[in-house]
Amino acid sequence: MEKAHHLREMSDEQLAMTLKDATKTLFKLLIQSQTERLDAPSELKKHRRFIARIKTIQRERELKTENQAAQAAETLSP
């Protein structure tokens, strides 16, 4: 799993693909945990946190663009 600063360096598309892969992996781990014993149960927690980290970065970017748009609108209005 990657650190937050590596995730912040990714483009939006790369981040979305990483989120998709992490979600698939978490789903597989959840199914495996229900049907058989996991080798490392801590992987579930790691993947949940990794997904949360990605979503947090995506939300930060979304808020940043909204904030920039609001500031641009303020400067244009008389």
ABEGO torsion letter per residue (X at the ends): XBBAAAAAABBAAAAAAAAAAAAAAAAAAAAAAAABBBABAAAAAAAAAAAAAAAAAAAAAAAAAAAAAAAAAAAABX
